[in-house]
Amino acid sequence: MSADVPLRGQQPQRDASSLVWGAATVAGVAVWFLVYFQLQPVSRWLVARLALEPGTRLADAVEFFLYDTPKVLMLLTLVVFAMGVVRSFFSAERTRAVLAGKREGLGNIAAAGLGIVTPFCSCSAVPLFVGFVSAGVPLGVTFSFLIAAPMVNEVALGLLFALVGWQVAAVYLVFGLSVAIVAGWVIGRLHLEGWLEEWVRNVRANPAELPPDGMSLKDRVRAGLDAVRDIVGKVWMWIIAGIAAGAFIHGYVPQDLLASIMGRDAWWSVPAAVVLGIPMYSNAAGIIPVVEALLAKGAALGTVLAFMMSVIALSLPEMIILRKVLSLKLIIVFVGVVGTGILAVGFLFNALFS
């Protein structure tokens, strides 16, 4: 009976500790949202304090960098923390068992569908990709989300509807989701998990140390914080490098050159547009006004949409960030599979809407 006395005394103490950690977590998330929604006005304020002339290429590039750097790092931190907490309930092995095998195709569809309601640019989708991979979600399913999230969302569809009509927006939705689902499924069928970077493979293979039923709220919050320390600590430099490249391209790539190439009625215009789009970086809301300008200058619809898809699904900054997670061979496979799908969509749109 004496052994029961400390156990009775420990339970209220454990409950109180969990309550404190829970309250601190809620407060931390509230502060996160408060800061996150102030990033854009703060970045503009900082640019103004730098005495940069508004509307210049340098001012646009600096504002882009000052806004996207904390935005992407904060997204990464929040998502990785959440995935760390989730992993305390479900081990990586259980997650893989739920989504792998015969249910993988359904997982690709679900992941691509989730992308429709997540209006992230490609670099903002990378934090979610890292979280999914680290939680043991099948590689092909994570790629379906990574492709769909920036490329097919309500912002892109709404703007396309307003600019070029519901028919084009509907066809874009169907083929955009098709690219995301099929490309993710193909990558999953190739079984390239061994081409992930070693540290990611180790995270995937590392189950929760404590059984889910035996963990307190405090333990689960700590699991999330440990995930942030391990993952964010490894990728933050790559994220900053990728956003810096994106900011330079965002501010200094001329639009007239793009319009002159994509306006030519030649078979090579679609692959040329895809190749030109890869080094670019923008989200759907940022690139669709460019799409409108290109169409107004006489560029072919399929060529322009292939360019748009490559900009927001295969951007160079995204590849730079993913290099910390994926081997160069896996990045090449990803670009090849998605690029093939985008080329098919471009040629098909040119044929349908000639």
VMD Tcl script that draws the C-alpha trace (Angstrom):
set ca {
  {0.00 0.00 0.00}
  {2.88 2.36 0.68}
  {3.80 2.20 -2.98}
  {0.36 3.59 -3.86}
  {0.86 6.79 -1.86}
  {3.36 8.46 -4.22}
  {1.28 7.38 -7.20}
  {-1.76 9.14 -5.77}
  {0.34 12.22 -5.15}
  {1.89 12.18 -8.62}
  {-1.39 12.12 -10.54}
  {-2.61 15.63 -9.53}
  {0.90 16.96 -10.09}
  {1.02 15.39 -13.56}
  {-2.42 16.77 -14.41}
  {-1.39 20.26 -13.29}
  {1.82 20.07 -15.32}
  {-0.10 18.99 -18.42}
  {-2.57 21.84 -17.88}
  {0.27 24.37 -17.76}
  {1.88 22.94 -20.90}
  {-1.48 22.91 -22.67}
  {-2.19 26.53 -21.77}
  {1.30 27.54 -22.86}
  {0.79 25.76 -26.19}
  {-2.53 27.52 -26.82}
  {-0.95 30.87 -25.96}
  {1.99 30.12 -28.24}
  {-0.27 29.25 -31.17}
  {-2.27 32.43 -30.58}
  {0.93 34.50 -30.67}
  {1.97 32.64 -33.83}
  {-1.22 33.69 -35.64}
  {-0.95 37.24 -34.33}
  {2.59 37.58 -35.65}
  {1.88 35.72 -38.92}
  {-0.90 38.08 -40.01}
  {1.33 41.10 -39.35}
  {4.18 39.91 -41.56}
  {3.12 41.66 -44.74}
  {2.52 45.14 -43.26}
  {5.73 44.83 -41.24}
  {7.72 43.88 -44.36}
  {6.32 46.93 -46.18}
  {7.15 49.12 -43.20}
  {10.72 47.83 -43.15}
  {11.14 48.49 -46.88}
  {9.89 52.03 -46.33}
  {12.43 52.51 -43.52}
  {15.18 51.41 -45.92}
  {14.39 54.43 -48.10}
  {13.85 52.26 -51.17}
  {11.74 53.82 -53.90}
  {8.37 52.00 -54.01}
  {7.69 49.99 -57.15}
  {11.33 49.53 -58.13}
  {12.76 46.08 -58.79}
  {15.01 46.31 -55.77}
  {12.15 47.34 -53.47}
  {9.96 44.50 -54.75}
  {12.75 41.95 -54.28}
  {13.59 43.16 -50.77}
  {9.94 43.21 -49.68}
  {9.47 39.71 -51.11}
  {12.43 38.42 -49.12}
  {11.46 40.16 -45.88}
  {7.92 38.82 -46.12}
  {8.50 35.25 -47.33}
  {11.43 34.38 -45.05}
  {9.56 34.61 -41.74}
  {6.35 33.37 -43.39}
  {7.85 30.10 -44.62}
  {9.91 29.54 -41.46}
  {6.84 30.09 -39.29}
  {4.76 27.74 -41.43}
  {7.48 25.12 -41.20}
  {7.69 25.47 -37.42}
  {3.94 25.23 -36.85}
  {3.41 22.28 -39.19}
  {6.39 20.29 -37.94}
  {5.30 20.91 -34.35}
  {1.78 19.69 -35.17}
  {3.13 16.62 -36.95}
  {5.37 15.88 -33.97}
  {2.36 15.95 -31.66}
  {0.38 13.75 -34.07}
  {3.23 11.23 -34.20}
  {2.94 10.84 -30.43}
  {-0.52 9.37 -31.03}
  {0.31 7.38 -34.16}
  {3.70 5.87 -34.82}
  {5.25 6.17 -38.26}
  {4.61 2.47 -38.79}
  {0.87 2.85 -38.15}
  {0.65 5.88 -40.44}
  {2.35 4.02 -43.26}
  {0.05 1.03 -42.71}
  {-3.04 3.23 -43.08}
  {-1.92 4.99 -46.27}
  {0.29 2.44 -48.02}
  {-0.44 -0.50 -50.30}
  {-3.91 -0.78 -51.81}
  {-5.01 2.51 -50.26}
  {-2.17 4.54 -51.72}
  {-4.18 5.59 -54.79}
  {-6.91 6.95 -52.51}
  {-4.19 8.72 -50.52}
  {-2.97 10.46 -53.70}
  {-6.49 11.65 -54.46}
  {-7.03 12.85 -50.88}
  {-3.68 14.65 -50.80}
  {-4.32 16.39 -54.12}
  {-7.83 17.33 -52.97}
  {-6.38 18.82 -49.80}
  {-4.18 20.99 -52.01}
  {-7.25 22.70 -53.47}
  {-8.07 24.32 -50.11}
  {-4.47 25.24 -49.22}
  {-3.50 28.35 -51.23}
  {0.26 28.09 -50.66}
  {3.06 28.97 -53.02}
  {5.48 26.15 -53.74}
  {7.95 27.11 -51.01}
  {5.15 27.42 -48.47}
  {3.96 23.92 -49.35}
  {7.42 22.49 -48.63}
  {6.97 22.71 -44.82}
  {3.86 20.56 -45.10}
  {5.73 18.17 -47.39}
  {8.51 17.82 -44.81}
  {5.96 17.23 -42.08}
  {4.20 14.52 -44.08}
  {7.45 12.78 -45.00}
  {8.75 12.87 -41.43}
  {5.46 11.37 -40.19}
  {5.88 8.38 -42.49}
  {3.21 9.26 -45.09}
  {4.03 7.47 -48.38}
  {6.37 9.46 -50.61}
  {4.03 9.45 -53.60}
  {1.16 10.82 -51.51}
  {3.31 13.67 -50.21}
  {4.30 14.55 -53.76}
  {0.64 14.67 -54.82}
  {0.07 17.31 -52.14}
  {3.28 19.20 -52.96}
  {2.20 19.52 -56.60}
  {-1.47 20.31 -56.04}
  {-1.15 22.77 -53.14}
  {0.43 25.63 -55.11}
  {-0.93 24.72 -58.55}
  {-4.63 23.99 -57.98}
  {-6.31 26.10 -55.31}
  {-9.28 28.40 -54.95}
  {-7.14 31.47 -55.67}
  {-5.90 30.11 -59.00}
  {-9.33 28.82 -59.99}
  {-11.11 32.01 -58.98}
  {-8.73 34.22 -60.92}
  {-8.82 31.98 -63.98}
  {-12.61 32.04 -63.84}
  {-12.64 35.83 -63.70}
  {-10.05 36.30 -66.45}
  {-10.69 33.59 -69.03}
  {-14.01 31.95 -68.14}
  {-15.34 28.95 -66.26}
  {-14.57 26.48 -69.06}
  {-10.85 27.09 -68.86}
  {-10.94 27.12 -65.05}
  {-12.80 23.79 -65.00}
  {-10.42 22.14 -67.47}
  {-7.45 23.50 -65.54}
  {-8.87 22.03 -62.32}
  {-9.32 18.59 -63.90}
  {-5.91 18.45 -65.53}
  {-4.09 20.12 -62.64}
  {-5.43 17.52 -60.23}
  {-4.66 14.80 -62.76}
  {-1.03 15.87 -62.93}
  {-0.77 15.91 -59.13}
  {-2.48 12.55 -58.62}
  {-0.78 10.68 -61.47}
  {2.67 12.13 -60.84}
  {2.46 11.28 -57.14}
  {1.20 7.78 -57.92}
  {4.01 7.16 -60.43}
  {6.65 8.34 -57.96}
  {5.10 6.13 -55.30}
  {5.14 3.10 -57.63}
  {8.88 3.63 -58.25}
  {9.56 3.04 -54.52}
  {12.24 5.71 -54.23}
  {12.12 6.15 -50.44}
  {15.79 5.20 -50.37}
  {16.53 8.38 -52.29}
  {15.40 10.57 -49.41}
  {18.23 12.18 -47.48}
  {19.54 9.98 -44.68}
  {18.31 12.23 -41.87}
  {14.76 12.09 -43.29}
  {14.91 8.30 -43.53}
  {16.01 8.17 -39.91}
  {13.09 10.38 -38.84}
  {10.65 8.17 -40.75}
  {12.06 5.03 -39.19}
  {12.04 6.36 -35.64}
  {8.78 5.44 -33.86}
  {7.56 7.22 -30.75}
  {9.57 6.15 -27.74}
  {6.53 5.95 -25.44}
  {3.30 4.12 -26.19}
  {0.47 6.55 -27.07}
  {-1.66 5.53 -24.08}
  {1.16 6.26 -21.65}
  {1.96 9.81 -22.79}
  {0.70 12.92 -21.03}
  {-0.12 16.19 -22.77}
  {3.24 17.49 -21.61}
  {4.97 14.54 -23.28}
  {3.14 15.16 -26.54}
  {3.99 18.89 -26.59}
  {7.61 18.01 -25.95}
  {7.48 15.55 -28.85}
  {6.35 18.41 -31.08}
  {9.12 20.70 -29.82}
  {11.69 17.96 -30.37}
  {10.47 17.60 -33.96}
  {10.87 21.36 -34.51}
  {14.40 21.29 -33.13}
  {15.42 18.31 -35.23}
  {13.81 19.25 -38.56}
  {13.74 23.07 -38.62}
  {17.29 23.10 -37.34}
  {18.36 21.14 -40.42}
  {16.51 23.02 -43.18}
  {16.31 26.70 -42.20}
  {19.47 27.72 -44.07}
  {18.21 26.04 -47.24}
  {14.90 27.84 -46.92}
  {16.57 31.24 -46.65}
  {18.79 30.46 -49.65}
  {15.78 29.40 -51.70}
  {13.75 32.48 -50.82}
  {16.71 34.73 -51.62}
  {16.88 33.20 -55.11}
  {13.14 33.62 -55.48}
  {13.28 37.26 -54.39}
  {15.97 38.05 -56.97}
  {14.02 36.34 -59.75}
  {10.77 37.92 -58.60}
  {12.21 41.41 -58.86}
  {14.38 41.19 -61.98}
  {12.97 38.72 -64.56}
  {11.60 40.68 -67.56}
  {8.07 39.83 -68.72}
  {8.48 41.06 -72.30}
  {11.02 38.34 -73.07}
  {8.61 35.69 -71.87}
  {5.75 37.10 -73.93}
  {7.82 37.21 -77.10}
  {8.74 33.53 -76.82}
  {5.36 32.18 -75.74}
  {3.55 34.19 -78.39}
  {5.18 32.26 -81.23}
  {3.08 29.58 -82.88}
  {5.63 26.78 -82.80}
  {5.68 23.26 -81.36}
  {8.63 24.12 -79.13}
  {6.81 27.00 -77.42}
  {5.30 24.73 -74.72}
  {8.60 23.07 -73.64}
  {10.31 26.46 -73.88}
  {7.69 27.98 -71.57}
  {8.16 25.15 -69.05}
  {11.93 25.58 -69.10}
  {11.54 29.34 -68.63}
  {9.05 28.87 -65.81}
  {11.20 26.58 -63.66}
  {13.67 29.30 -62.56}
  {10.78 31.61 -61.67}
  {9.06 31.82 -58.30}
  {5.57 33.03 -57.46}
  {2.28 31.89 -55.98}
  {-0.93 31.51 -57.97}
  {-2.18 34.99 -57.11}
  {1.13 36.49 -58.20}
  {1.52 34.64 -61.49}
  {-2.05 34.84 -62.82}
  {-1.82 38.62 -63.52}
  {1.27 37.74 -65.58}
  {-0.80 35.07 -67.34}
  {-3.42 37.71 -68.17}
  {-0.75 40.03 -69.61}
  {0.78 37.23 -71.68}
  {-2.60 36.24 -73.11}
  {-3.29 39.88 -73.95}
  {-0.02 39.93 -75.91}
  {-1.10 36.96 -78.02}
  {0.51 34.03 -76.24}
  {-1.15 30.64 -76.76}
  {-3.38 29.53 -73.88}
  {-1.83 26.09 -73.43}
  {1.67 27.54 -73.54}
  {0.82 30.17 -70.93}
  {-0.85 27.66 -68.60}
  {2.11 25.28 -68.94}
  {4.33 28.20 -67.96}
  {2.06 28.98 -65.01}
  {2.14 25.36 -63.83}
  {5.92 25.14 -64.05}
  {6.36 28.41 -62.14}
  {4.22 27.34 -59.18}
  {4.93 23.57 -59.18}
  {8.59 23.35 -60.27}
  {10.21 26.56 -59.07}
  {13.97 26.70 -58.62}
  {13.71 27.99 -55.01}
  {11.49 25.01 -54.22}
  {14.13 22.66 -55.65}
  {16.81 24.34 -53.55}
  {14.76 23.82 -50.37}
  {13.83 20.25 -51.30}
  {17.49 19.42 -51.84}
  {17.89 19.24 -48.06}
  {15.17 16.56 -47.97}
  {15.57 14.74 -51.30}
  {18.59 13.39 -53.12}
  {19.49 14.98 -56.45}
  {18.32 11.81 -58.22}
  {14.87 12.04 -56.61}
  {14.57 15.73 -57.50}
  {15.38 14.87 -61.14}
  {12.67 12.17 -61.12}
  {10.19 14.61 -59.57}
  {10.92 17.30 -62.16}
  {10.80 14.76 -65.00}
  {7.46 13.21 -64.00}
  {5.73 16.51 -63.22}
  {7.28 18.24 -66.23}
  {5.94 15.51 -68.53}
  {2.45 16.01 -67.13}
  {2.67 19.78 -67.57}
  {3.84 19.40 -71.17}
  {0.87 17.13 -71.89}
  {-1.53 19.70 -70.40}
  {0.05 22.52 -72.43}
  {-0.19 20.71 -75.75}
  {-3.73 19.56 -74.96}
  {-4.90 23.09 -74.07}
  {-3.41 24.45 -77.30}
  {-5.30 21.79 -79.23}
  {-8.60 22.30 -77.42}
  {-8.55 26.11 -77.36}
  {-6.85 26.89 -80.65}
}
mol new
graphics top color blue
foreach p $ca { graphics top sphere $p radius 0.5 }
foreach p [lrange $ca 0 end-1] q [lrange $ca 1 end] { graphics top cylinder $p $q radius 0.2 }
display resetview
